[in-house]
Amino acid sequence: MTIPLIDLTAQYHSIQHEIDESIYQVLESGKFILGSEVSIFEKEVANYLGVTHAVGVASGTDALILSLRALEIGIGDEVIVPAYTFFATVTAVLHVGATPVFVDIDESTYCMDISSVSQVITPRTKSIIPVHLFGYPAEMTKLLEMANFHGIKVIEDNAQSFGAEYFGQKTGSFGNASCLSFFPSKNLGAFGDGGMVVTNEWEVAEKVRMLRTHGWQKKYYPELLGYNSRLDTLQAAILRVKLHHVDKWNQQRRILAQKYIDRLESTGIQLPIELPNRKHVYHLFVISHKERNRIQNVLNNAEVASEIYYPQPAYYADPCQKFKYKPGDFPVSNHACKQSFAIPLYPEMTDSQLDFVVGNIKDALRD
Ligand SMILES: *Cc1c(COP(=O)(O)O)cnc(C)c1O
């Protein structure tokens, strides 16, 4: 039994007819850039998340960059980011010329540790980017209080957590702006790259709209230094179909996650947690154990996929060397990089597949 980390073909086959039809309609329309599929999808996502504006862009990374630009964050500004995240969170900060200021994560949720945030706020802090990591909502209440008090903009990195909730409210609806990614493996994934900026602020939305098309409102008259960063019409049509299914898929992820948790509870493995009033959507099922190597070897021999998220903390990356952090600066992040890894979880996974994964993990720990 070969078990992949995720199975995008299985997902396609489950909705093939609807998807093929949506693609065909775009091909027949002859319109491939923006247009009604994109604007309708933007409205549907805004409704889903409970925000007033959504602007489709070319990727989640671009969504972060354009959000920072729209909020006028750049050279000389500091942006607080978690030390443990997909590096694109940091790439965006670097691309606008701002300085990433790292904070450690909470050891049980892997999200930004809020108590560390207050310690690194300076007069130059212009933004905080909490990452809703692996499908779990980062701590928002205290963060928003702090940000409001200091006049700091909050940009949520919601690339991994489409559909997650914090006190009944969807992640991505809290910040001054939020970024979504439709990278194929994300909970709402396209058949290529795609992303979106969502916001309740009209000015931010308008500016991102200009930035994504060469910085102009009136064609050929740029007012801002813009980009070419749009969500493809084809991807929007595909994503509109998938949006109808995403709640069901997230629910299926939650059911499978609970089965993993029930079966792995007494193994000594650190498992994902869900505090009260949080809704986890299990983009990845990340577990942690000091015998990671041994477990991964056994899984590998049984043809069960597993993957390390992330092998190094963000502040170790070459583009961050100039900021002079020391190797042990964020011990919780470092520890997560040494011991955590993801095991297969996707909505189409069967119970027997899940039991096979669990059986192999238990074997590895018995040896
Ligand atoms: C995927 C991801 C991004 C970037 O999204 P792309 O669409 O791949 O550019 C940003 N932040 C996090 C946390 C991600 O997981």
PDBQT file of the ligand as one rigid body, heavy atoms in Angstrom, charges set to zero:
ROOT
HETATM    1  C1  LIG A 401       2.202  28.496   0.682  1.00  0.00    +0.000 C 
HETATM    2  C2  LIG A 401       2.560  29.571   1.614  1.00  0.00    +0.000 A 
HETATM    3  C3  LIG A 401       2.837  30.886   1.201  1.00  0.00    +0.000 A 
HETATM    4  C4  LIG A 401       3.044  31.281  -0.217  1.00  0.00    +0.000 C 
HETATM    5  O1  LIG A 401       2.105  30.882  -1.091  1.00  0.00    +0.000 OA
HETATM    6  P1  LIG A 401       2.460  30.692  -2.649  1.00  0.00    +0.000 P 
HETATM    7  O2  LIG A 401       1.098  30.686  -3.275  1.00  0.00    +0.000 OA
HETATM    8  O3  LIG A 401       3.157  29.366  -2.779  1.00  0.00    +0.000 OA
HETATM    9  O4  LIG A 401       3.292  31.814  -3.089  1.00  0.00    +0.000 OA
HETATM   10  C5  LIG A 401       3.054  31.851   2.166  1.00  0.00    +0.000 A 
HETATM   11  N1  LIG A 401       3.020  31.564   3.457  1.00  0.00    +0.000 NA
HETATM   12  C6  LIG A 401       2.785  30.305   3.909  1.00  0.00    +0.000 A 
HETATM   13  C7  LIG A 401       2.745  30.058   5.374  1.00  0.00    +0.000 C 
HETATM   14  C8  LIG A 401       2.567  29.272   3.004  1.00  0.00    +0.000 A 
HETATM   15  O5  LIG A 401       2.368  28.039   3.462  1.00  0.00    +0.000 OA
ENDROOT
TORSDOF 0
